[in-house]
Amino acid sequence: MPRITQFTAALFIALQFIFVPAFAAPDDDFLAARDTFNARNGARLDQYARKLQEHPLAPFVHYWQLSLNLDAAKPEEVKAFLDGHGDVHVSDRLRAEWLKVLGKQKQWEQFQAELPRLVNEDAEVACYQLQARLAVLPTDKAPLAEAKRLWFSGADLASSCNPLFEQLADEELLSVDDVFARLRLALEAGNVSVARYVAQYLPGKYQSGVKPLESAADNPSRFLEKHSYDLSARGGREMVLFAIHRIARTDPEQAIHRWESIKSQFSPEEQAYVAGQIALHLARRHEPNALAWFGYAKEAPLSDLQLAWKARAAMRAQDWNALLSAIAWMSEAEKRRPEWRYWFARALKSLGLPVAADEQFAVLSREHHFYGQLASEELGAIIGPAVATYKPAEEEIKTMANNPALQRALALYRLNLRLEGLREWTWAIRKFDDKQLLAAAELARRNDLYDRAINTADRTQQLHDFSLRYPAPYLDTMQGYTKPLNLDDAWVYGLVRQESRFIQVAKSSVGASGMMQLMPATAKWVAKKLGMKSFSLGVVNKLDTNFALGTYYMKHVLDTLSGSPVLATAAYNAGPGRARKWQEMKPMEAAAYVESIPFNETRDYVKKVMSNSAYYAARFGNPLTSLKKRLGIIPGRSKEELPSDEP
């Protein structure tokens, strides 16, 4: 029997060497076709298309052919592709691109016929849709009313929206107040180019006031010192308000000093507006006078962003009435966010209304995330070992393996085209029910696509398998590094899951590498501490090297930040200096520290890592520990200096 096994293995290896080139050649042609498309070489692309007609990824090549010259493509050819490849994610992309072509060409009949089949929303297409409705029925003013709602944005909107805004102006449906309102939104967002575009809609007599826009943006302090503004003009006053806001972003105390010397020349409404802007930046810096400045804003309308920071300032100060007030003024969509539902309930409980608080906690506790876990604990429950409520049968997994869209996604991943693979996978599962999602997640796990397994299993609503949501690959290898350092495996895996979803070759937009997403400077610093000889950044993605460097750095930040996993997690993402800076001088509740982290990315990151760690602890059979206990208390800021050479 052993001889047969050895022979069979040898034969299999030999056959691999015989047949791999036969499969590799079409894949090489596909990659070459992709490069040809990126080079905009249509003639060469046509040659590859003929060679790849039977390749499972042939629809992508056809899509590239059509995309190269979509303006001149025959409608019947585009429609044939869309009708024949609806299960390929690029079909919806092509449909959006074609709708834009039809919109530019004002072919409204074809546009409206194709629009209902578009799956993913597209802002440029949305404005063409409003144009189409106006073209078909000019007396219908509803599209202009919708366009006016779009107007109130500080972002740079699609060019297809401009004709709508011009019509609003021509029909005198944009007031001076409307223009100044959007001007403020653009300036608050720091979008000076958008503000410049918006200012064109001001009547002539208002134009001179906004001329100093560039100087106010470039050097707001000098702008104010030189009195380069005209307070008799509304535009001039807006430029001063903008300059104060610009200064407050980096130095709110200086903004206060400058504002106090001139605020008497401004109306109560303008004074309240500036107070709200200064309060926002004070709150982001955790300054104790933030709530006072929110009070100075009086009845000024505050944005959801300002109200969120008013709420965070209130929770750090444990001013529960101010917290309730801030949440009460938020938009309905913002109020529904888990953080504000949780903190609203916490405020009720702290103010002696436990029954009302528990009603809120009960609803939130059914959700599987950071605040859902904390809400469960408020009701007395602690996460235990997760039991799978459904395990797909082999036949179900086989059905997924035979799904053409998932096969294409796997083929794209095999070619290391991860972004296209992700898009194809996401498109394939968009209509799956819970059973199909779990079967697809298991298929992904078996192909070592842990990121797809996690994200797919995360989508289920009623049936769950937490072993797919929280996989633990390479555990034996990882423990070779965590045990000597006495690190909590659950915390380490919670961090790796958030950092890379266990993608070994992961590389972030800022240059972090490997499963533990190490920045180059950090990797070099740790390698030096570990005494690694001839270290180069090229080895950071190697599993053992990545684990060695990453776990050492986790242990380092944990030890230098009072043993707090919350502070260490924040430090791993944003740097130890920032994690310390966000501490109060006295101890504080960890959940309030986490929620008031100024960086959106880091705030979300810490929540997810700590939530993940609780699920991994249950999976690894660790003693039951509440998430609240895992978070602990954030100690008061230490005066002890961090290592001077730390990255």
JOQUIGI-V829036 format. One record per residue. N is the residue number from 1. SS is DSSP state (@ for helix, = for strand, . for the rest). OMEGA is omega in whole degrees, -180 to 180 (none if undefined). D_FIRST is the distance of its C-alpha to the first C-alpha in whole Angstrom. Layout:
n ss omega d_first
N SS OMEGA D_FIRST
N SS OMEGA D_FIRST
//
This chain:
n ss omega d_first
1 . 178 0
2 @ 180 4
3 @ 179 5
4 @ -179 5
5 @ 179 6
6 @ 179 9
7 @ -180 10
8 @ 180 11
9 @ 180 12
10 @ 179 14
11 @ 180 15
12 @ 179 17
13 @ 180 19
14 @ 180 20
15 @ 177 21
16 @ -179 23
17 @ 180 25
18 @ -169 26
19 @ -178 27
20 @ 180 28
21 @ -180 31
22 @ 178 32
23 @ -176 32
24 @ -176 34
25 @ 177 37
26 @ 178 38
27 @ 177 38
28 @ 178 40
29 @ 180 42
30 @ 179 43
31 @ 177 43
32 @ 178 46
33 @ 178 47
34 @ 178 48
35 @ 179 49
36 @ 177 52
37 @ 180 53
38 @ 177 54
39 . 178 56
40 . -179 57
41 . -175 57
42 @ -178 57
43 @ 180 57
44 @ 179 53
45 @ 178 52
46 @ 179 53
47 @ 178 51
48 @ -180 48
49 @ 179 48
50 @ -179 48
51 @ -171 45
52 . -175 43
53 . -178 44
54 . -179 41
55 . -180 39
56 . 179 39
57 . 180 42
58 @ 179 44
59 @ 179 47
60 @ 180 47
61 @ 178 48
62 @ 177 50
63 @ 179 52
64 @ 179 52
65 @ -179 54
66 @ -176 57
67 @ -176 57
68 @ -176 58
69 . -173 61
70 @ -180 62
71 @ -176 66
72 @ -177 66
73 . 177 63
74 . -178 64
75 @ -178 64
76 @ 179 62
77 @ 177 59
78 @ -179 59
79 @ 179 59
80 @ 178 56
81 @ -178 54
82 @ -180 54
83 @ -175 54
84 @ -176 51
85 . -179 49
86 . -180 50
87 . 179 47
88 . -173 47
89 @ -179 48
90 @ 177 50
91 @ 179 52
92 @ 176 54
93 @ 178 55
94 @ 180 56
95 @ 178 58
96 @ 180 60
97 @ -180 61
98 @ 177 62
99 @ 177 64
100 @ 176 66
101 @ 180 66
102 @ 178 68
103 @ 178 70
104 @ -179 71
105 . 179 72
106 . 175 74
107 . -168 72
108 @ -179 72
109 @ 177 72
110 @ 180 68
111 @ -177 68
112 @ 178 68
113 @ -176 66
114 @ -173 63
115 @ -176 64
116 . -178 63
117 . 179 59
118 . -177 59
119 . -177 56
120 . -180 57
121 . 179 60
122 . -175 62
123 @ -180 65
124 @ 178 67
125 @ -179 66
126 @ 179 68
127 @ 173 71
128 @ 178 71
129 @ 178 70
130 @ 176 74
131 @ -179 75
132 @ -180 74
133 @ 178 76
134 @ -180 79
135 @ -178 79
136 @ -178 78
137 . -175 81
138 . -178 83
139 . -180 85
140 . -177 82
141 . -179 82
142 @ 178 79
143 @ 178 77
144 @ 177 80
145 @ 177 80
146 @ 179 76
147 @ -180 76
148 @ 176 79
149 @ 177 76
150 @ -176 74
151 @ -173 77
152 . 180 76
153 . 177 74
154 . -178 74
155 . 175 71
156 . -175 71
157 . -178 71
158 . -179 69
159 @ 179 72
160 @ 177 72
161 @ -174 74
162 @ 178 77
163 @ 178 78
164 @ 180 78
165 @ 178 80
166 @ 178 82
167 @ 176 83
168 @ -180 84
169 @ -179 86
170 @ -178 88
171 . 177 89
172 . 177 90
173 . 173 87
174 . 180 86
175 . 175 88
176 @ 178 89
177 @ 178 88
178 @ -179 84
179 @ 179 84
180 @ 178 85
181 @ 179 82
182 @ 177 79
183 @ 178 81
184 @ -179 80
185 @ 180 77
186 @ -179 76
187 @ 176 78
188 @ -180 76
189 . -179 73
190 . -179 74
191 . -175 74
192 @ 180 77
193 @ 177 76
194 @ 178 76
195 @ 179 79
196 @ 178 81
197 @ -178 80
198 @ -177 81
199 @ 179 84
200 . -179 85
201 . 177 86
202 . 173 88
203 . -174 92
204 @ -175 94
205 @ 179 96
206 @ -172 93
207 @ -175 91
208 @ -178 93
209 @ -176 92
210 @ 180 88
211 . -179 89
212 . -175 88
213 @ -176 84
214 @ -179 83
215 @ 177 85
216 @ 179 84
217 @ -174 80
218 @ -178 80
219 . -174 82
220 @ 180 84
221 @ 179 85
222 @ 179 88
223 @ -179 88
224 @ -179 90
225 @ -177 92
226 . -179 93
227 . -178 94
228 . -176 93
229 . -179 93
230 . -177 96
231 . 176 96
232 . 179 98
233 . -179 95
234 @ 179 93
235 @ 178 90
236 @ 178 91
237 @ 179 91
238 @ 178 87
239 @ 177 87
240 @ 178 88
241 @ 178 86
242 @ -179 83
243 @ 178 84
244 @ 179 84
245 @ -179 80
246 @ 178 79
247 @ -176 80
248 @ -180 79
249 . -177 75
250 . -177 75
251 . -177 78
252 @ 180 79
253 @ 176 82
254 @ 179 84
255 @ 178 84
256 @ -179 85
257 @ -178 88
258 @ -177 89
259 @ -178 89
260 @ -177 91
261 . -176 94
262 . -170 94
263 @ -179 93
264 @ -180 96
265 @ -177 97
266 . -177 94
267 . 176 94
268 @ 179 92
269 @ 180 90
270 @ 178 89
271 @ 179 89
272 @ 179 87
273 @ -180 84
274 @ 178 84
275 @ 179 84
276 @ 179 81
277 @ 178 79
278 @ 180 80
279 @ 179 79
280 @ -175 75
281 @ 172 75
282 @ -179 76
283 @ 179 74
284 @ 179 71
285 . 178 72
286 . 179 72
287 . -176 76
288 . -180 78
289 . -178 81
290 @ -178 78
291 @ 178 79
292 @ 180 83
293 @ 172 83
294 @ 176 81
295 @ 178 84
296 @ 179 86
297 . 175 84
298 . -176 86
299 . 179 86
300 . 178 84
301 . 180 81
302 . 178 78
303 . 176 75
304 @ 179 71
305 @ 179 70
306 @ -180 74
307 @ 177 73
308 @ -180 70
309 @ 172 71
310 @ 178 74
311 @ -179 72
312 @ 176 70
313 @ -180 73
314 @ -178 74
315 @ 177 70
316 @ 178 71
317 @ -175 74
318 . 175 73
319 . -171 76
320 @ 177 75
321 @ 177 78
322 @ 178 77
323 @ 178 74
324 @ -179 74
325 @ -180 77
326 @ -179 75
327 @ -179 72
328 @ -177 75
329 . 180 76
330 . 174 73
331 . -179 72
332 @ 180 70
333 @ -180 67
334 @ 179 67
335 @ -176 68
336 . 179 65
337 . -175 62
338 @ -176 60
339 @ -177 62
340 @ 173 66
341 @ 180 65
342 @ -176 63
343 @ 174 66
344 @ 179 69
345 @ 178 68
346 @ 179 68
347 @ 178 71
348 @ -179 72
349 @ -179 71
350 @ 180 72
351 . 175 76
352 . 179 75
353 . -174 74
354 @ -179 71
355 @ 178 70
356 @ 179 71
357 @ -179 68
358 @ 176 66
359 @ 178 66
360 @ -180 65
361 @ -176 62
362 @ 179 61
363 @ -177 60
364 @ -175 59
365 . -180 56
366 . -179 54
367 . -173 53
368 . 176 50
369 . -175 52
370 @ -176 54
371 @ 173 57
372 @ 178 55
373 @ 180 54
374 @ 178 57
375 @ 178 59
376 @ -179 56
377 @ 176 57
378 @ 179 61
379 . 175 60
380 . -178 58
381 . 175 55
382 . -180 52
383 . 175 49
384 . 178 46
385 . -176 42
386 . 178 42
387 . 179 40
388 . 178 39
389 . 177 41
390 . 174 39
391 . -178 35
392 . 176 34
393 . 180 32
394 @ -180 29
395 @ 178 31
396 @ 179 34
397 @ 178 32
398 @ 178 30
399 @ 177 34
400 @ -180 35
401 @ 180 32
402 . 180 34
403 . -175 37
404 @ -179 39
405 @ 178 41
406 @ 175 38
407 @ 178 36
408 @ 180 39
409 @ 179 39
410 @ 178 35
411 @ 179 36
412 @ 177 39
413 @ 179 37
414 @ 180 34
415 . -180 37
416 . 173 39
417 . -169 42
418 @ -178 42
419 @ 178 45
420 @ 177 45
421 @ 178 42
422 @ -179 43
423 @ -180 46
424 @ 178 44
425 @ -179 42
426 @ 178 45
427 @ -177 47
428 @ -173 44
429 . -170 44
430 . -178 48
431 . -177 48
432 . 171 45
433 . -174 45
434 @ -178 44
435 @ 179 40
436 @ 179 40
437 @ -179 41
438 @ 176 38
439 @ 178 35
440 @ 178 36
441 @ 178 36
442 @ 175 33
443 @ 179 32
444 @ -180 34
445 @ -179 32
446 @ 176 29
447 . 179 30
448 . 175 31
449 . -173 35
450 @ 179 36
451 @ 178 40
452 @ 178 39
453 @ -179 37
454 @ -175 40
455 @ 180 43
456 @ 179 42
457 @ 179 41
458 . -175 45
459 . -174 46
460 . -177 46
461 . -176 49
462 . -179 48
463 . -174 44
464 . 169 42
465 . -174 39
466 @ 174 40
467 @ 175 37
468 @ 177 37
469 @ -176 40
470 . 179 40
471 . 179 36
472 . 178 35
473 . 175 33
474 . -174 32
475 @ -179 33
476 @ 179 32
477 @ -179 33
478 @ -177 36
479 @ 174 37
480 @ 179 36
481 @ -177 40
482 @ -176 41
483 @ 178 41
484 @ -179 43
485 @ -178 45
486 . 178 46
487 . 177 45
488 . -179 45
489 @ -178 42
490 @ 179 43
491 @ -180 46
492 @ -180 44
493 @ 176 42
494 @ 179 45
495 @ -178 46
496 @ 178 43
497 @ -179 43
498 @ -177 46
499 @ -168 46
500 @ -173 43
501 . 177 41
502 . 173 38
503 . -173 39
504 . -177 38
505 . -177 40
506 . 176 43
507 = -177 46
508 . -180 49
509 . -180 53
510 . 173 54
511 . 178 51
512 . -171 49
513 = 171 46
514 . -177 42
515 . -178 41
516 . 171 44
517 . -179 46
518 = 174 48
519 . -178 51
520 @ -178 52
521 @ 179 54
522 @ -180 53
523 @ 180 49
524 @ -179 51
525 @ -179 53
526 @ 180 50
527 @ 178 48
528 @ 179 52
529 @ -179 52
530 @ 179 48
531 . 179 49
532 . -180 46
533 . 176 47
534 . -180 47
535 . 173 47
536 . -178 47
537 @ -180 47
538 @ -178 44
539 @ -176 42
540 . -179 43
541 . 179 40
542 . -170 37
543 @ -177 36
544 @ 180 36
545 @ -179 40
546 @ 179 41
547 @ -180 40
548 @ -179 42
549 @ -175 45
550 @ -179 45
551 @ 177 45
552 @ -178 47
553 @ 176 50
554 @ 179 49
555 @ -179 50
556 @ -177 53
557 @ 177 55
558 @ -178 54
559 @ -177 55
560 @ 180 58
561 . 170 59
562 . -180 60
563 . -179 56
564 . 178 57
565 @ 178 54
566 @ 179 56
567 @ -180 58
568 @ 178 55
569 @ 177 53
570 @ 180 56
571 @ -180 57
572 @ -178 53
573 @ -171 54
574 @ 180 58
575 . -178 58
576 @ -179 60
577 @ 180 63
578 @ 180 63
579 @ 178 61
580 @ -178 64
581 @ -177 67
582 . 176 66
583 . 169 67
584 . 176 70
585 . 178 72
586 . 180 71
587 . 180 68
588 = 178 67
589 = -176 65
590 @ -179 61
591 @ 178 61
592 @ 176 65
593 @ -177 64
594 @ -176 61
595 @ -178 63
596 . 173 65
597 . -174 63
598 . -178 65
599 . -179 62
600 @ -177 61
601 @ -178 57
602 @ 179 57
603 @ 180 59
604 @ -179 56
605 @ -177 53
606 @ 177 54
607 @ -175 54
608 @ 179 51
609 @ -178 49
610 @ 175 51
611 @ 178 50
612 @ -175 46
613 @ 178 46
614 @ 178 47
615 @ 179 45
616 @ 178 42
617 @ 178 43
618 @ -179 43
619 @ -178 39
620 . 178 39
621 . 178 40
622 . 176 43
623 . -177 46
624 . 179 48
625 . -179 51
626 . 176 53
627 @ -180 53
628 @ 178 57
629 @ 177 56
630 @ 179 54
631 @ 179 56
632 . 177 59
633 = 177 62
634 = -178 63
635 . 175 65
636 . -177 68
637 . 179 68
638 . 176 68
639 . -179 70
640 . -178 68
641 . 174 67
642 . 177 63
643 . -174 62
644 . -177 64
645 . -176 61
646 . -178 59
647 . none 58
//
